[in-house]
Amino acid sequence: MVTPRAPSWALITGASSGLGRALARRCARDGWNLVLVARRQEALQELARQLEAVQVLTVPLDLRRNDAIDHLQERLAAAQIPLSRVGMLINNAGVGDHGPFTDLPADRLEAMLQVNVAAVTRLVYRFAREMTPGSTICTVASVAAFTPGPLMAVYYATKAYVLSLGEALHRELHPRGIRVVTVCPGPFRSEFHAAAGIREARGLPSEDRVARRVLAAIRRGRPVVPVGFGARVWAWVGPRLPRSWAVRIIHALQRRR
Ligand SMILES: NC(=O)c1ccc[n+]([C@@H]2O[C@H](COP(=O)([O-])OP(=O)(O)OC[C@H]3O[C@@H](n4cnc5c(N)ncnc54)[C@H](OP(=O)(O)O)[C@@H]3O)[C@@H](O)[C@H]2O)c1
């Protein structure tokens, strides 16, 4: 259980489905008030109706917009939630795309850069300046962060970026008492695969199981946490292989998807 201290709001991006929604349910059970962000307002409101015991602010927002974080800050100000009262920021929203780089539709490329990289960086920048000691910033990267990924080249690169950012900020923000945790799950069940044009493998863990592990990782406060057995193995093996081998292995795996 990750219990809130005085700044009792948790902000979760990508809360309309998958891991974000599961994290929201678990955070509500732990007593956090919630700011839920995603584009699908109806899904956010439906979730808010289910989370009766806590205060919930839903913010329909397209994180591809350059002014998305300004807009979010305005909504928080209107709801009288200063950034300093957000004790946990979970950067969970993310998009992927599968296929040859040169076939990637331009809008999918932009979405990955904006949602996975720019929005995460801007959110962390805005919140880290205001957060109080004891606060947490968690970013959901992926097992994809540990090596390059042919046929999902941009997605892998965006996750490598947030892993690098998170590890650096873990060190920088430690003296201020702000925990920065980057979680790197292996594949799990969610809408992600269909949206990225990938066949979902059978037997994947549920998003709720992953959410439980993510919150346990936050509690422990280590800088980088691979989530799931496969992710733990690849987090150790992948970076230790000659880079060219790792790239070939991922290429072969991605060709079969
Ligand atoms: N599923 C996996 O196998 C897997 C493995 C490793 C890492 N991850 C990572 O886990 C995180 C959660 O993914 P998931 O698997 O739970 O996928 P998901 O069910 O597709 O959820 C993605 C969330 O991101 C939000 N989102 C997407 N584009 C957005 C935009 N432009 N503006 C605002 N919100 C946006 C979606 O909400 P709206 O559509 O309502 O905007 C949705 O709530 C992602 O960062 C993903 O990269 C997933």
The ligand as an SDF file (V2000), in Angstrom:
LIG
                    3D

 48 52  0  0  0  0  0  0  0  0999 V2000
    0.5250   -3.2890  -22.4910 N   0  0  0  0  0  0  0  0  0  0  0  0
    1.8040   -3.6390  -22.5370 C   0  0  0  0  0  0  0  0  0  0  0  0
    2.1490   -4.7690  -22.9360 O   0  0  0  0  0  0  0  0  0  0  0  0
    2.8590   -2.6710  -22.0780 C   0  0  0  0  0  0  0  0  0  0  0  0
    4.1430   -3.1580  -21.7920 C   0  0  0  0  0  0  0  0  0  0  0  0
    5.1180   -2.2770  -21.3330 C   0  0  0  0  0  0  0  0  0  0  0  0
    4.8220   -0.9410  -21.1460 C   0  0  0  0  0  0  0  0  0  0  0  0
    3.5590   -0.4810  -21.4270 N   0  0  0  0  0  0  0  0  0  0  0  0
    3.2820    0.9220  -21.1800 C   0  0  0  0  0  0  0  0  0  0  0  0
    2.2570    1.0000  -20.2100 O   0  0  0  0  0  0  0  0  0  0  0  0
    1.5900    2.2600  -20.3180 C   0  0  0  0  0  0  0  0  0  0  0  0
    0.0790    2.0300  -20.2670 C   0  0  0  0  0  0  0  0  0  0  0  0
   -0.2990    1.3320  -21.4310 O   0  0  0  0  0  0  0  0  0  0  0  0
   -1.4870    0.2540  -21.4570 P   0  0  0  0  0  0  0  0  0  0  0  0
   -0.8770   -1.0370  -21.8400 O   0  0  0  0  0  0  0  0  0  0  0  0
   -2.3230    0.3410  -20.2480 O   0  0  0  0  0  0  0  0  0  0  0  0
   -2.2480    0.7570  -22.7780 O   0  0  0  0  0  0  0  0  0  0  0  0
   -3.7050    1.3390  -23.0400 P   0  0  0  0  0  0  0  0  0  0  0  0
   -4.7600    0.4800  -22.4350 O   0  0  0  0  0  0  0  0  0  0  0  0
   -3.7330    1.5650  -24.5300 O   0  0  0  0  0  0  0  0  0  0  0  0
   -3.6870    2.7310  -22.2810 O   0  0  0  0  0  0  0  0  0  0  0  0
   -3.0220    3.8550  -22.7880 C   0  0  0  0  0  0  0  0  0  0  0  0
   -3.5690    5.0790  -22.0810 C   0  0  0  0  0  0  0  0  0  0  0  0
   -2.8840    6.2340  -22.6140 O   0  0  0  0  0  0  0  0  0  0  0  0
   -3.8490    7.2120  -22.9530 C   0  0  0  0  0  0  0  0  0  0  0  0
   -3.4330    8.0070  -24.0940 N   0  0  0  0  0  0  0  0  0  0  0  0
   -3.0300    7.5700  -25.3040 C   0  0  0  0  0  0  0  0  0  0  0  0
   -2.8350    8.6290  -26.1260 N   0  0  0  0  0  0  0  0  0  0  0  0
   -3.1270    9.7440  -25.4060 C   0  0  0  0  0  0  0  0  0  0  0  0
   -3.1430   11.1210  -25.7100 C   0  0  0  0  0  0  0  0  0  0  0  0
   -2.8250   11.5840  -26.9240 N   0  0  0  0  0  0  0  0  0  0  0  0
   -3.5000   11.9870  -24.7330 N   0  0  0  0  0  0  0  0  0  0  0  0
   -3.8460   11.5460  -23.5020 C   0  0  0  0  0  0  0  0  0  0  0  0
   -3.8490   10.2520  -23.1610 N   0  0  0  0  0  0  0  0  0  0  0  0
   -3.5050    9.3520  -24.1130 C   0  0  0  0  0  0  0  0  0  0  0  0
   -5.0930    6.4060  -23.3300 C   0  0  0  0  0  0  0  0  0  0  0  0
   -6.2550    7.2010  -23.1170 O   0  0  0  0  0  0  0  0  0  0  0  0
   -7.1750    7.8510  -24.2630 P   0  0  0  0  0  0  0  0  0  0  0  0
   -7.1600    6.9170  -25.4320 O   0  0  0  0  0  0  0  0  0  0  0  0
   -8.5040    7.9880  -23.6050 O   0  0  0  0  0  0  0  0  0  0  0  0
   -6.5430    9.1650  -24.5410 O   0  0  0  0  0  0  0  0  0  0  0  0
   -5.0470    5.2810  -22.3140 C   0  0  0  0  0  0  0  0  0  0  0  0
   -5.6710    5.6710  -21.1220 O   0  0  0  0  0  0  0  0  0  0  0  0
    2.1020    2.8820  -21.6140 C   0  0  0  0  0  0  0  0  0  0  0  0
    3.0680    3.8760  -21.3140 O   0  0  0  0  0  0  0  0  0  0  0  0
    2.7560    1.7220  -22.3550 C   0  0  0  0  0  0  0  0  0  0  0  0
    3.7950    2.1580  -23.2140 O   0  0  0  0  0  0  0  0  0  0  0  0
    2.5860   -1.3110  -21.8820 C   0  0  0  0  0  0  0  0  0  0  0  0
  1  2  1  0
  2  3  2  0
  2  4  1  0
  4  5  1  0
  4 48  2  0
  5  6  2  0
  6  7  1  0
  7  8  2  0
  8  9  1  0
  8 48  1  0
  9 10  1  0
  9 46  1  0
 10 11  1  0
 11 12  1  0
 11 44  1  0
 12 13  1  0
 13 14  1  0
 14 15  2  0
 14 16  1  0
 14 17  1  0
 17 18  1  0
 18 19  2  0
 18 20  1  0
 18 21  1  0
 21 22  1  0
 22 23  1  0
 23 24  1  0
 23 42  1  0
 24 25  1  0
 25 26  1  0
 25 36  1  0
 26 27  1  0
 26 35  1  0
 27 28  2  0
 28 29  1  0
 29 30  1  0
 29 35  2  0
 30 31  1  0
 30 32  2  0
 32 33  1  0
 33 34  2  0
 34 35  1  0
 36 37  1  0
 36 42  1  0
 37 38  1  0
 38 39  2  0
 38 40  1  0
 38 41  1  0
 42 43  1  0
 44 45  1  0
 44 46  1  0
 46 47  1  0
M  CHG  2   8   1  16  -1
M  END
$$$$
